[in-house]
Amino acid sequence: MIRIYDTYIEKIFKWGLVLSLAIMATLNFSNVISRYVIHASISFTEELTTNLFVYNTFFGAALGARRGAHLGLTILSELVDQKFSKWIIVLSSFTSSALFFVLVYFGYGMVKSQMKFGQTTAALGLPEWWFGLAIPTGAFVIGISFFIAGIEFLIKEGK
């Protein structure tokens, strides 16, 4: 599982993040040029940029969770013995993982609702669930990332 994550999923998220940021930068730059040259804004750029930002948030959070790059509150683990500190860190990883799996559940419900009611975006008329899908899929990968990080910490500290 860890090898599959490192080989495929992480690379997909990295390239998704790169592509998404490139699209956002191009759209925003085009919109700025449009406002100064023809004195009119490109209407769909704000909608697309905002929705891509949601994907970027989850892509980046998943990569950060896997690498242990998220900020943490260490006061409790610093106050206790080294042995207990290890278990607090592991518990924190697994609790974070569980929280994101709860988000997967509710995100899936949101996407189902968006599909059921046929919600579309205001400017482009795209199905809203295309962008809503960022929540359950991103939360799933973040949950897996925290779980793998907890397992790896257990293995590393067990030696």
C-alpha positions as CSV (number, residue, x, y, z in Angstrom):
1,M,0.0,0.0,0.0
2,I,2.8,2.4,0.9
3,R,4.7,1.7,-2.3
4,I,1.5,2.2,-4.4
5,Y,0.9,5.5,-2.6
6,D,4.5,6.7,-3.1
7,T,4.7,5.6,-6.7
8,Y,1.4,6.6,-8.1
9,I,-1.0,8.5,-5.9
10,E,1.6,11.0,-4.7
11,K,2.8,11.7,-8.3
12,I,-0.8,12.2,-9.5
13,F,-1.4,14.7,-6.7
14,K,1.9,16.5,-7.4
15,W,1.2,16.8,-11.1
16,G,-2.4,17.7,-10.4
17,L,-1.2,20.5,-8.2
18,V,1.3,21.7,-10.8
19,L,-1.2,21.7,-13.6
20,S,-3.9,23.3,-11.4
21,L,-1.6,26.1,-10.3
22,A,-0.4,26.7,-13.9
23,I,-4.1,27.0,-15.1
24,M,-4.9,29.3,-12.2
25,A,-1.9,31.6,-12.9
26,T,-2.7,31.7,-16.7
27,L,-6.4,32.5,-16.0
28,N,-5.6,35.2,-13.6
29,F,-2.9,36.7,-15.8
30,S,-5.3,36.7,-18.8
31,N,-8.0,38.3,-16.7
32,V,-5.7,41.1,-15.6
33,I,-4.5,41.7,-19.1
34,S,-8.1,41.7,-20.3
35,R,-9.2,44.2,-17.8
36,Y,-6.4,46.7,-18.8
37,V,-6.6,46.1,-22.5
38,I,-10.3,45.8,-23.3
39,H,-11.6,47.1,-20.0
40,A,-13.7,43.9,-19.4
41,S,-13.2,41.0,-17.2
42,I,-13.3,37.4,-18.4
43,S,-16.4,36.2,-16.4
44,F,-15.6,32.6,-15.9
45,T,-12.1,33.0,-14.6
46,E,-13.1,33.8,-11.0
47,E,-15.4,30.7,-10.8
48,L,-12.8,28.4,-12.3
49,T,-9.9,29.7,-10.2
50,T,-12.0,29.5,-7.0
51,N,-12.9,25.9,-7.6
52,L,-9.4,24.9,-8.6
53,F,-8.2,26.5,-5.3
54,V,-10.3,23.9,-3.5
55,Y,-8.5,21.1,-5.4
56,N,-5.2,22.7,-4.6
57,T,-6.0,22.8,-0.9
58,F,-6.7,19.1,-0.8
59,F,-3.7,18.2,-3.1
60,G,-1.3,20.2,-1.0
61,A,-2.8,18.9,2.3
62,A,-2.4,15.3,1.1
63,L,1.2,15.8,0.2
64,G,1.9,17.6,3.5
65,A,0.2,14.9,5.6
66,R,2.4,12.2,4.0
67,R,5.6,14.1,4.7
68,G,4.6,15.2,8.2
69,A,4.7,18.8,7.2
70,H,1.5,19.9,9.0
71,L,1.8,22.1,12.1
72,G,1.2,20.2,15.3
73,L,0.5,21.0,18.9
74,T,3.5,19.3,20.6
75,I,3.0,20.6,24.2
76,L,1.4,17.4,25.4
77,S,3.9,15.1,23.8
78,E,6.8,17.3,25.2
79,L,5.4,17.1,28.7
80,V,5.3,13.3,29.0
81,D,7.9,10.6,28.9
82,Q,9.4,9.6,25.5
83,K,7.5,6.3,25.6
84,F,4.1,8.0,26.0
85,S,5.2,10.8,23.5
86,K,5.4,8.1,20.8
87,W,1.9,6.9,21.5
88,I,0.5,10.5,21.5
89,I,2.0,11.1,18.0
90,V,0.6,7.8,16.7
91,L,-2.8,8.5,18.2
92,S,-2.7,12.0,16.7
93,S,-2.0,10.5,13.2
94,F,-4.8,7.9,13.5
95,T,-7.2,10.4,14.9
96,S,-6.5,12.8,12.1
97,S,-6.9,10.0,9.6
98,A,-10.3,9.1,11.2
99,L,-11.4,12.8,11.0
100,F,-10.7,12.9,7.3
101,F,-12.6,9.6,6.7
102,V,-15.6,11.3,8.4
103,L,-15.1,14.1,5.9
104,V,-15.1,11.6,3.1
105,Y,-18.5,10.3,4.2
106,F,-20.1,13.8,4.4
107,G,-18.3,14.9,1.2
108,Y,-19.8,11.9,-0.6
109,G,-23.2,12.9,0.6
110,M,-22.7,16.4,-0.7
111,V,-21.6,15.2,-4.1
112,K,-24.6,12.8,-4.3
113,S,-26.9,15.7,-3.5
114,Q,-25.3,17.9,-6.1
115,M,-25.8,15.2,-8.7
116,K,-29.3,14.4,-7.6
117,F,-30.4,18.0,-8.0
118,G,-28.4,18.7,-11.1
119,Q,-26.6,21.8,-9.6
120,T,-24.4,23.7,-12.1
121,T,-21.9,26.4,-11.7
122,A,-23.1,29.9,-12.3
123,A,-20.8,31.2,-15.1
124,L,-19.8,28.0,-17.0
125,G,-22.9,25.8,-16.3
126,L,-20.6,22.9,-15.4
127,P,-21.9,20.2,-13.1
128,E,-21.2,21.4,-9.5
129,W,-20.2,17.9,-8.5
130,W,-17.1,18.0,-10.7
131,F,-15.7,20.5,-8.2
132,G,-17.4,19.1,-5.1
133,L,-15.6,15.8,-5.8
134,A,-12.4,17.5,-4.5
135,I,-13.7,17.1,-0.9
136,P,-14.3,13.3,-0.7
137,T,-11.4,12.3,-2.9
138,G,-9.0,14.8,-1.3
139,A,-10.1,13.8,2.2
140,F,-9.7,10.1,1.3
141,V,-6.1,10.6,0.2
142,I,-5.3,12.8,3.3
143,G,-6.8,10.2,5.6
144,I,-4.7,7.5,3.9
145,S,-1.6,9.8,4.2
146,F,-2.1,10.3,7.9
147,F,-2.7,6.6,8.4
148,I,0.5,5.7,6.5
149,A,2.5,8.3,8.4
150,G,1.3,6.8,11.7
151,I,2.3,3.3,10.6
152,E,5.7,4.5,9.4
153,F,6.3,6.3,12.7
154,L,5.4,3.1,14.6
155,I,7.8,1.1,12.4
156,K,10.6,3.7,12.6
157,E,10.3,4.2,16.4
158,G,9.9,0.4,17.0
159,K,13.4,-0.2,15.8
